[in-house]
Amino acid sequence: MKKKKYFNYATFIAPTMVLFLLVYAAPVIVLFGSSLCNWRIGDAITFCGLGNYMDLIFHDVSFQKGFLNNVVWIVLQGTVHVLIGVLFALILASRPFYWKFARTAYMIPSIISSAAMGMLFLCIFNAEFGMINSIVRKFIPGFSHNWIMSYDTSFLTVTLTWLPYAGITTLIVLTEIISIDSSVLEAAIVDGADRLQLNIYIILPLLKNVIGTSVILEASGMLKKLDTIMLMTKGGPGDMTMNLPMFVYRTAMTENNFGRANAAGVMLILLGCITVTMINRLFKVGEGNG
C-alpha cells in the first residue's frame, strides 16, 4: 500500500508540483524580491525595502488613479456585466424557440479578440467619421466630440466597450438553468407560481454558485485588461483610463523602472486575491445552493 502511495505521489503529484513551482511560485518569488529593489536598466540593483511601495501608495498619482479605476471596473464588471448576462439567460430560457439563435448571436462579440474590438470601437467613436457622431449630427448639425480622448467621456466610453458584452456569462448561466430538474419547476407552476416568481424564488437561488463563479471570472478578467486600453487610449487622456496592467507596462517598458513596476505587479496580485476571497465569501461558492 505504501509503495502504491509513493508511486502515486511520484507519478501524479510530483510533476504537478514541479510545474507549479517553476511556472507560478518561482516567478512570484522573483517578482516580490525585485519589488524591494531599485532596478533600472543600466544601473546597479540596490535594495530599498518597502520604498517602491511607499512611493506608489502615497506619491504616485498615476498608480493611485490606476488602482481606483481598476476597483471601479471590477465592481462594474462583477455587478452590471453579470446582471446583464443573467437577465439575458433568464429571458432566453423562457423562449426556447429563439435561444439557440440568440445565444450564438450574443456570443459573437465575446469570441472576437479584444484587440479587434478595440479597433472597432475606435472607429465607432471617431470624432470625424464615427457612427456615434454621425447619428448625433442628424439632430445637431456640425456636432463633433472626441469621445475617447475627452476628459469628460473617456472613462465611460472605454467602459462601454466591454460592459454590454456578457455573452460568456449568459451562456454559463443559461446552461445551468437548462440543467435544473424540470420537476422542480413544474411543481412550482402547479402551486401557482408565475414566471416572475419562478425566476425570483426558484431559479435564481439555484443559480447562486454559477452566478458567484461568473462574478469571479468577470471581475478577475478586469485585473488583466491591457490590450483594449493600450490600443484605444494608452491610459489617457492624462490618467483618466489608466489601470494597473497599463501602469505596470508603462513603468517597465517606457520608464525602465522594473523595481517599481514589479511592486505595482505585487499590488495587482494582492488586489486579485482580495477580490476573489470577498466574492467567494459573499456567494459561498461551492457550499451548495439554497
Secondary structure, DSSP 8 states (H G I E B T S, - for coil): -HHHHHHHIIIIIHHHHHHHIIIIIHHHHHHHHHTTEE-BTTS--EE-TTHHHHHHHHT-HHHHHHHHHHHHHHHHIIIIIHHHHHHHHHHHHT-TTTHHHHHHHHHHHHHS-HHHHHHHHHHHT-TTT-HHHHHHHTTSTT----TTT-TTTHHHHHHHTTTT--HHHHHHHHHHHHTS-HHHHHHHHHTT--HHHIIIIIIHHHTHHHHHHHHHHHHHHGGG--HHHHHHTTT-STTTT--HHHHHHIIIIIS-BHHHHHHHHHHHHHHHHHHHHHHHHHHTTTS---
